[in-house]
Amino acid sequence: MTSRTVTLLDVARAAGVSKSTVSDALQGSGRVAEATRDRVRAVARELGYRPNSAARRLRRASTGAVGLHLPATATRLDYYMNLAFGAVERAQEDGLDMVLLAPSGAAGGRIASRVDGLLVIDPEAGDSAVPGLLDAGVPVVTGERYLGPATGPSAAVVCDNAASLTALLDHVTERGARRPAVLAPSGSSAWATALRATARSWGLAHGVEVVLRTVPFAATPAETEETTRALLTADPAVDAVICAPDGSAPGVLRAAAALGREAGTAGGGGAATGPSDIARPAGTGLLVAACVDGPATRGAAPPVTAVDLRPAAYGRACAELLCDILADRAAPDTVRRHAWSLETRASTGSPG
């Protein structure tokens, strides 16, 4: 039985209660014992029941739409476009339209009158629009946690960003790097904050200095090329560069080529990096990796090792959690985790 064919009557029969009891239990109304309410909701989840969206809107005088707030830089980043498409697709499965909100945001009250809930993706603690969105009086799901002060509960779908950068640092050192560098994003989003903190903590834990440079959250290839050229010129011992911003890794490759550094092999050369290390002659290799996979990393020459954050699936997961909250299938402060994978390619001397 699919979620499109399950009815209130199906849930009532499976739970051994009346149809009206099921309705009250799922809506959180009526005098239904807590144990009965929990049992009904468990049965509804097991059967894959989804409330009729049109009927629910009539009962609640709802709008039949949810809002999507993306970072101001999202329009030129492939990651956010794929995330948005995934969110729209999943919302439509529950009969909900998706409204893309202006980056500057709007007053919470006006937003609440237009949508039933909100998706706020990669919220920056310094984004003046975010507090009003979180306090708009409708359910909110954030893509990554909001690190600023919040007045009400919000649900979240999160990635383990510390683990993903750790995997990249482990990978380049396994491939021979001894002095890795990280081009970490600026800003106060959970993603940017986690990457900067992890670069430092990984280095301390492994007794290796991780050279940390900060670049704009949505740095262009030209900006990462300039930063990488300056970095490698000043510190030729760097033998691996991990680039965070989406789509900017080709800039690292261009800088490496301009300086005669061969991407895909370790061996930057230079001074010793620790008391037990021995200085080695200058080399020409440079391992290159990225924190966000996409067309720019897959189509680069050589293809770039990257973390696949599965943005379309992430967008679906965020929209699904919001749909579940609106349908009383999840609590308003639920946190779910989203999986990523490491795609190793020729830029770190790995098979494609």
N, C-alpha and C positions, 0 to 999 in steps of 0.2 A: 504494500500500500504506500503510495507516494504522498508527499506533503500537500500536493494539490488535490488529492481525493479524500483526505481525512477530514471528517466533520466533527462538530460538537457531539453528535449522537454517538459516533465511533468512540470518542474519548469517554463518554458517559458509560457506555456498555463495558468498555475495558476496565474502567475504574470502579464499576459497580455502584454508580451514583446517578442522580437525575441529570438531565440536560441543563436545567437551571442552576444546579449546584456547580457543574463544570464551568458555566458562564461566569458565575460569581467568583469561583476560585481563581480563574484565569485573569479576571479583571480586578481582583483584590477588593471586591465589594460583597455585600451581604453578610449574613452570619454563618460563616463556614469555619469549622474547627481547623486549627492550624495543621493538624495531622492530615485531615482530609484535603486541605489546600495543597500541601506538599505532595500527597499521593497523586492528586489530579494533575499537577504540573509535571510530575515525573512521568506519568503515563502519556501526557501530551507530547513531551519531548521524545519519548521512546517511539511514539507513532509518527512523529514528524508533523504534528498539527501546526497549521498556521492560520490565525484568524482571518476571516474575510476582510480585506482591507477597506472595501467600499462601505461595508456595514459598520466597521469600527469607526470610520471617519464620521458617519452619520451620528453614531451614538455619542462620540466625544466632540463633535463639532470641530474636527481637526482639519488640517489643510491638505493632507495627502502628499506633503513634500518635506524633504529634509535639506538642510543647508550644508555646504562644503566650503570650508575656509582653508586656503592653501597659503604658503609663504609668498611674499611679494615677488620673489624671483622664480616662482614655479613655472611661469609661462614659457620660459626658455630651457627648461630642464626635462629631459625625456622621462626621468624617474617619476615626476609628479603627474605628467600626462597619463602614463600607464596606470598609476595609482587611481587617478580620477575615473578612468574608463572602468576599472574593476569595481569601484564604489558605485558608479551609476548602474552598472549591470546588476549588481546584487540588490540594490534598492528597488529596482524595477521588478524583481522577482516577488517582492512584497507589495507591489502596486504603488510604490512611492516614487515621485519625481525628485530629481536632484537639482537644487538651486546653487549655482556657483556664486559665492559672496565676493564682493569687492575686497581687495587686499586691505584697504583702510578700515574695513569693518563698518558697523553701524550701531546705533543704540540698541541695547539688549531688548528693550520693550518692543521696538519695531520689528526686530528679527523674530521674536517669539510669536508675533501675530501672523507671521508668514510661513513658518515651518513648524513641524512637530518635534524636530530634534536637530542636533548639529554634529557634524564631524569637523574637528579642528586638528589639522595635520601639522606635525612638527612645530608646536607653539613655542614661540620665543618669549622668555620672561620679560624681555624689553619691548614686546609688541603691544602698543597701547590699545589695540582692538581686542586682544584676547580676554582680559578680565570681563569686559562687557558680554562677550560671547559665553563665557563660562557661567555668568550670572544672568542669563537671558530668561530663565524660568522654564526651560525645556531640557529634556535629557541631552547630555553631551558625551560624546566619545572622542578622546584625543588619540591621534596617532603618535605614539611616544608620550611620555608623561610631561605635564606642564610643571616647570621648576619654580614658577613664581607663586605668590600667594593666591589661593582660591577660596571662595566663600561657600561653595556648595560641592556636593559629590559629583565626580565625573568618572566615567569608565575609561578604559584605555586598552589599546593593543600595542604591545611593546616588543622590540627586538632586543636581543642581548648584544648590544653594540660593543661592549667591552670584550666579549668573547670573539666577535668577528675580527677586531683589530689584533687581538692576541693571536688568532689563527694566522693572520697575515705576517705578523712579526716572527712567529714560530717558523712559518714556511720559508721566509727569505733567509733566516739564519740556518735552517736545515739545508738550503741550497748554497750556502757558503758565505753569506753576508756577515760581516763583523762590525760594521758601523752603519746601521740603518738610520734613515731619516723619515720623518712623517710630516707631510704637508697637511696640517689639521685645519678644520674650518673654524672661523671666528663665530661669535654669536653665543646666545644663551639657550639654545635648544638642547634637549636631552642628548641628542645624537652628537652634536658638536662638543658638548661638555664631557661626555663619556670618552670620546676619542682622545681629547687632550689629556684627560686624567689617565687613561690607559697607557698612552705613550710613555708617560712618566713612571707609572707604577711597574710596567713591564720591564723598563730599563733597570729600575732599582732591584727588582726581583731576580734579574738575570746578570746583574753586575756589568751591564752594557749601557753605554751612553746612547740614548736614542736622541738624535738631533731633531728638535722640534721647531718647525716654522709654521706660522699662522697665515692662512690665506683667506680671502672672502668665502663666505658660505657657498656661494654659487660662482666660484672663480672660473674664469674662461680659460681655454687652453693658452691664450697669450699671457695671461697673468701667471699661470703655473710655469710656463716656459721661462718667464723673466725670473721668477723666484728660484727655479731649479738651476738656471745658469749662474745666478749669484751664489747659491749654496755650494755648487760643485766647484766653482772657481775659488771660493774662500776655503773650502774644506774638501779637497780632493780625496781624502780617505773615505768619504761616504761611498758605500758600494751598493746601497739599495735605497730606493725612494718609494714610499707608499703615499699615494695621492688620494685625498679624501673626496673633494667635490665631484659631483656627477659630471661626466663628459669632459673633464679637464686633463685626463692622463696623456692624450697625444701631445700636450705641451711639454710634459716631462720627457717624452721620447725625442721631441725636436731639440730640446736643450742638450740632451745626451749626445745626439748625433752631431750637433754643432761643436761640441767639445771633444769629439773623437772617442766617446764612450760607447761601447757596444752593448746595447740592451739585450738582456737574456743570459749574460754570464756574470759571475761574481768576480771581484778582484779590483776594488778601487785603488788599493795600495795606500801608502802613506804611513803615518806614525802609528805606534802601538796604541791600543785602546785600553789596556789594563796592565797591571804589573806582571802578569804571566804571558802577555802577548809579545810577539817579536815584530819589530818594524819590518815591513816588506817593501820591495820596490814598487814603484807606481804601476798600476795596471790600467786597463782600458775598459773593464767590464762594469756593468751597472744593472742590477735587478730592479724591475719596475712593477709595481702592483697598485691596485686601486680599491677603495672602500665601497664603491658603487659600480656594479656591472651595467652594461648597456651597449648600444650600437657603437659608441666611440671606443670602448675597450675591445669589443669583439672584432671590430673592423680595422683596428690599428695594425701597423706593421712594425714589429711583430705584435700579434694579439696579446692583450694585457691580462695577466692574472687578476681576478677581481672577486669581490663578495657579491653574490647574487642575492639581493634583498627581496626578489620576487614581488615587485611593486604592484602589479595587477592583483595578485593574490592578497597582498597586504590591504589594498583598497577594499577588496571584497570582505576581508576579515573585519575591517573597521565598520563597514556598512552593515554587515551581518550582526555585529554586536549591538549597534544602534537599533536595528530592526527587532532584535530579541528583547531589548529593554522596552521599546514601545509596545511590544506584544506581551509584556510581563513574563517573558521566558528567561530573563536575566535581571539581576539586581543593578541599580543605577551606579554602583561603584565597582562593578566587575572588572578584573584585569585579565586579559588573555595574552598569550605569547605567540609570536610569529616566527617561523623558522627561516633561516638563511642557509646558503651553501657556499663553499669556496670553490671557485672555478679556476684551476691552475692551467696556465698557458705558457707560450714560448717566451714571454717577457721575463719569466723567472727561470728559464731553462727547463721548463716542464713541457711534457707533451700536450698538444692541443686537444 
